[in-house]
């Protein structure tokens, strides 16, 4: 430890002692110089007026019931039958209970369930519309194709659209596709499937 550090440590100790003595003396002077404190009674000012809020009392409840309101009677006139020889045919409870069960409706023409899916054996590539190329429009159009039991596409719809021009091109292309028929229990069936048609610029 060199001489400078020893001198700083000695000066630090002296300054600490001096600051403590100075603070104690200031505290004592302040304590002796302050006024005597005590309890003084509170005197009310004569010019002070407390505001008293008065609320009106609630009116007594009305125990009398209001007179009933007379409702106008509907002017109902019996309707004259158009055909005097008409016979009223209303099903009674017994007839409704004993009526025959509803006729089973035939299965839909195009199925969405099958054991063997249709497989595309001939595809036609869609033409990229010039308007879509100019606008740099890309995306995948989902076409719903109705395929009969021979594998021919008989109807097409848009399942998910991208742009009108791309939708039209996808429909025109899928119309020309050929499929191997879908099968259910080893029998060809007409089905409805979704086909994604992607349009992507190189």
C-alpha positions as CSV (number, residue, x, y, z in Angstrom):
1,X,0.0,0.0,0.0
2,X,1.6,3.3,-1.0
3,X,1.5,6.6,0.8
4,X,-1.3,8.1,-1.2
5,X,-3.8,5.4,-0.4
6,X,-2.9,5.6,3.3
7,X,-3.4,9.4,3.3
8,X,-6.8,9.0,1.6
9,X,-7.9,6.4,4.1
10,X,-6.9,8.7,7.0
11,X,-8.7,11.7,5.4
12,X,-11.8,9.6,4.8
13,X,-12.0,8.6,8.5
14,X,-11.6,12.2,9.6
15,X,-14.2,13.5,7.2
16,X,-16.7,10.8,8.3
17,X,-16.2,11.8,12.0
18,X,-16.6,15.5,11.1
19,X,-19.8,14.9,9.1
20,X,-21.3,12.9,11.9
21,X,-20.5,15.7,14.5
22,X,-21.9,18.3,12.2
23,X,-25.1,16.4,11.6
24,X,-25.6,15.8,15.3
25,X,-25.0,19.5,16.1
26,X,-27.5,20.6,13.5
27,X,-30.1,18.2,14.9
28,X,-29.6,19.5,18.4
29,X,-29.9,23.1,17.4
30,X,-33.1,22.4,15.5
31,X,-34.5,20.5,18.4
32,X,-33.8,23.3,20.9
33,X,-35.0,26.0,18.6
34,X,-38.4,24.6,17.7
35,X,-41.5,25.8,19.3
36,X,-43.1,24.0,22.2
37,X,-45.7,21.6,20.9
38,X,-48.9,20.7,22.7
39,X,-52.6,20.0,22.4
40,X,-54.8,22.9,21.6
41,X,-58.6,22.8,21.5
42,X,-60.3,23.1,18.1
43,X,-62.3,26.2,17.8
44,X,-65.1,26.3,15.2
45,X,-65.2,29.2,12.8
46,X,-68.3,31.3,13.1
47,X,-68.5,31.9,9.4
48,X,-68.5,28.2,8.6
49,X,-71.9,26.8,7.7
50,X,-72.3,23.1,7.1
51,X,-74.5,22.2,4.2
52,X,-77.3,19.9,5.1
53,X,-78.8,18.0,2.2
54,X,-82.5,17.3,2.4
55,X,-84.0,14.6,0.2
56,X,-87.7,14.4,-0.4
57,X,-89.4,11.4,1.0
58,X,-90.5,8.7,-1.3
59,X,-94.2,9.0,-2.2
60,X,-96.4,6.3,-0.6
61,X,-96.9,3.3,-2.8
62,X,-100.1,3.4,-4.8
63,X,-102.1,0.4,-3.5
64,X,-105.0,0.9,-5.9
65,X,-104.8,-1.2,-9.0
66,X,-105.4,0.5,-12.3
67,X,-108.6,-0.3,-14.1
68,X,-108.2,-3.1,-16.7
69,X,-107.7,-2.0,-20.2
70,X,-110.4,-3.1,-22.5
71,X,-109.0,-4.7,-25.6
72,X,-111.0,-4.4,-28.8
73,X,-112.5,-7.6,-29.9
74,X,-111.2,-8.9,-33.3
75,X,-113.7,-8.6,-36.1
76,X,-113.7,-12.2,-37.3
77,X,-116.1,-13.1,-40.0
78,X,-116.5,-16.7,-41.1
79,X,-115.1,-17.3,-44.5
80,X,-117.4,-18.5,-47.1
81,X,-116.2,-21.7,-48.9
82,X,-115.3,-21.3,-52.5
83,X,-116.6,-24.7,-53.3
84,X,-119.8,-25.6,-51.4
85,X,-119.2,-29.3,-52.2
86,X,-115.6,-29.3,-50.8
87,X,-114.9,-31.9,-48.2
88,X,-112.7,-31.1,-45.2
89,X,-109.9,-33.6,-45.0
90,X,-108.0,-33.3,-41.7
91,X,-106.1,-36.3,-40.5
92,X,-107.2,-37.6,-37.1
93,X,-104.8,-38.8,-34.5
94,X,-105.5,-42.4,-35.2
95,X,-105.0,-42.0,-38.9
96,X,-101.7,-40.2,-38.3
97,X,-100.5,-42.9,-35.9
98,X,-101.4,-45.7,-38.3
99,X,-100.2,-44.1,-41.5
100,X,-97.7,-46.1,-43.6
101,X,-93.9,-45.4,-43.2
102,X,-92.3,-43.0,-45.6
103,X,-91.0,-44.5,-48.8
104,X,-87.2,-45.0,-48.9
105,X,-85.6,-42.4,-51.2
106,X,-83.2,-43.7,-53.8
107,X,-79.5,-43.2,-53.2
108,X,-77.9,-40.2,-54.8
109,X,-76.6,-40.6,-58.3
110,X,-73.1,-39.6,-57.5
111,X,-71.4,-41.1,-54.4
112,X,-68.7,-39.6,-52.2
113,X,-67.8,-42.9,-50.6
114,X,-66.1,-45.7,-52.5
115,X,-63.6,-48.5,-51.9
116,X,-61.5,-47.9,-55.0
117,X,-61.0,-44.3,-56.1
118,X,-61.2,-43.2,-59.7
119,X,-57.7,-42.9,-61.4
120,X,-57.0,-40.4,-64.1
121,X,-55.9,-42.2,-67.2
122,X,-56.0,-39.2,-69.6
123,X,-55.3,-35.7,-68.4
124,X,-55.5,-32.4,-70.4
125,X,-53.2,-29.7,-69.3
126,X,-55.0,-26.4,-68.7
127,X,-54.0,-23.4,-70.8
128,X,-52.7,-20.5,-68.7
129,X,-54.9,-17.5,-69.5
130,X,-52.9,-14.5,-70.9
131,X,-54.8,-12.1,-68.6
132,X,-53.6,-14.1,-65.5
133,X,-50.1,-14.2,-66.9
134,X,-50.1,-10.5,-67.3
135,X,-51.4,-10.0,-63.8
136,X,-48.9,-12.5,-62.4
137,X,-51.8,-14.5,-60.8
138,X,-51.0,-17.9,-59.4
139,X,-52.8,-20.4,-57.3
140,X,-54.6,-23.8,-57.1
141,X,-58.2,-24.1,-58.3
142,X,-60.1,-27.0,-56.7
143,X,-62.6,-28.5,-59.2
144,X,-65.4,-30.8,-58.2
145,X,-65.8,-33.4,-60.9
146,X,-68.8,-35.7,-61.3
147,X,-67.6,-39.0,-62.8
148,X,-70.1,-41.6,-64.0
149,X,-69.7,-45.3,-63.8
150,X,-67.7,-45.5,-67.1
151,X,-65.1,-43.0,-65.9
152,X,-66.4,-40.1,-68.0
153,X,-66.6,-36.6,-66.5
154,X,-70.2,-35.5,-66.9
155,X,-70.2,-32.3,-64.8
156,X,-67.7,-29.9,-63.2
157,X,-68.0,-27.2,-60.6
158,X,-65.6,-24.9,-58.7
159,X,-64.9,-26.0,-55.2
160,X,-62.3,-23.3,-54.3
161,X,-61.8,-20.3,-56.6
162,X,-58.6,-18.3,-57.3
163,X,-59.5,-16.0,-60.2
164,X,-62.3,-16.1,-62.8
165,X,-59.9,-16.7,-65.7
166,X,-58.0,-19.5,-63.9
167,X,-61.3,-21.1,-62.8
168,X,-62.6,-21.2,-66.4
169,X,-59.4,-22.7,-67.7
170,X,-59.4,-25.4,-65.0
171,X,-63.0,-26.3,-65.7
172,X,-62.4,-26.6,-69.4
173,X,-59.3,-28.9,-68.8
174,X,-61.0,-31.2,-66.3
175,X,-64.0,-31.7,-68.6
176,X,-61.7,-33.5,-71.0
177,X,-60.1,-35.9,-68.4
178,X,-60.8,-39.6,-68.5
179,X,-60.8,-41.8,-65.4
180,X,-60.9,-45.5,-64.6
181,X,-64.3,-45.9,-62.8
182,X,-64.5,-45.9,-59.0
183,X,-65.6,-49.2,-57.4
184,X,-67.8,-50.1,-54.5
185,X,-67.9,-53.8,-53.7
186,X,-66.2,-54.6,-57.0
187,X,-68.9,-52.7,-58.9
188,X,-68.3,-49.4,-60.8
189,X,-70.1,-46.5,-59.3
190,X,-70.6,-42.8,-60.2
191,X,-68.7,-40.6,-57.8
192,X,-68.0,-37.0,-57.0
193,X,-64.3,-36.1,-56.4
194,X,-62.2,-32.9,-55.8
195,X,-59.4,-32.3,-58.2
196,X,-56.7,-29.6,-57.6
197,X,-55.5,-27.8,-60.7
198,X,-52.3,-25.8,-60.0
199,X,-51.4,-22.6,-61.9
200,X,-47.8,-21.5,-61.4
201,X,-45.7,-19.1,-63.4
202,X,-42.1,-20.1,-64.1
